[in-house]
Amino acid sequence: IKPTEEELDDQIDRVRTQFAEVSKVERPVQSGDYALVNISAKKNNNDLKDFNFQDYLYEVGSNTLTAQLDSKLEAVSPGAIVKFNENLPQLGENVEVTVLVKEVREKILPDLTDEWVSETTEFDDIKNLKEELEKNIEMIKKRQVASQYQAELTNKLIEEAKIDLPEQLVIAEMDSILQNFINELAQNNIKLEDYFQ
């Protein structure tokens, strides 16, 4: 359950991302950039008003709007128009999506220094931040392991359990189900005889 350096770095980058700034750049889109876009969609030459975004700041690589959008935007320059067909669960198959890339904005992460950590977080320095993140990751992993163990143990117990139900218990359950059904029919003004007919 000990966190790897990669896991720690990912968590630190998440903290830095919360305080990231964006700056307009004159270059093609890269993963992690923000693209200021206008997005529209058509199906059978009819505009789809439910899928229309103007001046939308989209984080490339977030994979949030459509399955293909991120790959279609990468390496595209500002001013370009991208068109592609997409299957959108909420709007159907073969939807023609048009994207105008108006601007590319680069995400600038703050430098990781003791000074930055003490000014922007509740921790005094990088060492304290890393220690806390390490504890958090360990706690999450412990919960995951415990949950997985519990699920596997429950499945194993169910597989190996041989329970013979007493006949009286089965009859009582059948009676209960039948009585509930009769009550439901009665609430709808239906007699049992009429239901069987």
N, C-alpha and C positions, 0 to 999 in steps of 0.2 A: 504493500500500500504506500510505500515511500514514493513521493512525487519525483518524476524525472526532471532533469534540467529543462527539457522541452516544455513540459507541462507548466513549470514555474514561469518560463519565459512567456508562454501564451497568456497566463494570468496577468503578468506584469504589463504585457502589451494591451490587454483589455482595459486595465486601469489607465494607461497612457492614452488610449483611444478616447476615453471619456473626456479628456482635456485637449484633444487634438484640434488644430486649426486647419482651415482649408484655404488654399491659395489658387487663384486662376492661373492656368498654364497653357502655353501655346504648343501643345504636342498631342499625339494620339492617346486615346484612352488606354489605361493599364488597370489590371485588377487591383482593387483597393481605392481607386479614384472615385470621385463623385462626378457624375455627368448630369449637367442641367439639360433636360430633354423635354420635348413635346412628344407624347405617345398617343396614337389613335389606332382604331381597329375597324375593319370592315368584314362583313360576311355576306356573300352573294351581292356584292356592290352596295350594300346598305351599311351606313355608319352605325357603329355600336356605341351608344352614348354611355353605357356602363363601363366602358374601357377607354376613357379619354382623360389624359393627364397633361396639363399645361404647366410649363416652368417647374417641372418635377425634378427634385434633386435626388438622383438614384445612385446608390452605392454599388458600384460594379463589383461583382463577386458575392453579393449578398443572396443572389438567387431567390428573390422574393416575388417578382411579378410574373415572369413566364420562364419556362424551362430553358429556352434558347437565348433569352435576352442578353445574358452576361457574355456568352461566347460571341454573339453578333456585335456587341459594342467594343470588345477589345480590339485595339489597333485602329480604331476609327477616329478621324480627325474632327475638330470642331467645324460645324457647317455641313457635315455630311448627313445624308438621309439614308437610313437603312430600312429595307423592306424584307419581310420573311413571313412564311405561313406557320401557324402555330395551332396546336390543339389546346384550348383553354377550357378547363373543367366547367367553369361557370357559364361559358358562352358557346361551347360546342367545338366541333372539329373544323380544321382548315380555315382558320380565321387569319385574314391578312393584317399583319401588324406593321405600322409605319412609325419610325422613330427619327425625329430630327434632333441631332446632337448640337446644342447651342453653345455649350461651354464645357471645358474639362477643368475640374478642380482637384488639385492634389491634396491628399491628407498629410499634414505635417505633425508628427508625434513630438511631444516635448522630450528634451534630453533627460535621460534617467540619471539624476544626480541626488546626493543627499539633501541639497538645498531645495530642489524641486519637490522631493518627497515630503519634507517637513512643512513646506508652504502649502501644498495642495491636498495632502492626506492627513490622517490622524497619527501617522507614524513619524518617528524622529529621523530615520535614515533608511537607506536601501536594505540594510541588514534586517532591521525590524519589520519592514514590509515583507521581505522574503520569508521570514520566520512565520509571520501571520498567515501568508498565503499557503505556506507548506502545511501548517496546521489545518487550514480549511480544506485543502485538497485531501489530506489524510482522512479527515472526518467524513467527507463525501464518499471516499473509497471504502471506508469501513461500513458506512450505511449500505452501499451497493453490495458489498460482500455479504453482509448480514441478510439483506433482502433476498439475494440470490440463493444463499444457503437455506433460508426459511422456505423459499418456493420449492427448491429441489427436495428438501426434507419432507414437505407436505405431499409432494407428488409421489415420493417413494413410499410414504406411509399409506397413501390411498391405494397404490398398486399392490402392496403386500397385505392390506387389511382384508380379512375374510369375515364379513359380518352377516350372520343369518338373522333376518328380521322375523320376529314372532308373527304368526299368522294374524293374531288379534290386532297387532299394530297396523298391519296392511289393511285389514278390514275397516278399522277405525279411520284410517286415512281416506279410503275409498268413500266411506260414509260422509266424511267431512267435505270432500270434493263434490259429491252428489248434492249434498245439502246446500252448499254455496251456489251450485248451478241452478237448483230449484228456486232459491231466493232471488237470483238474478232474473230468472224468467218471471217470477211474481212481480218484481219491480217494474217489468215491462208489460205487465198485464197479459202474460202468456201462460196458459195452463200446460202442464207437462204432457198431457194427452195430445193437445194441439201441436206441441213441438214435435212429438213422435210422428204424427200424421204428416 
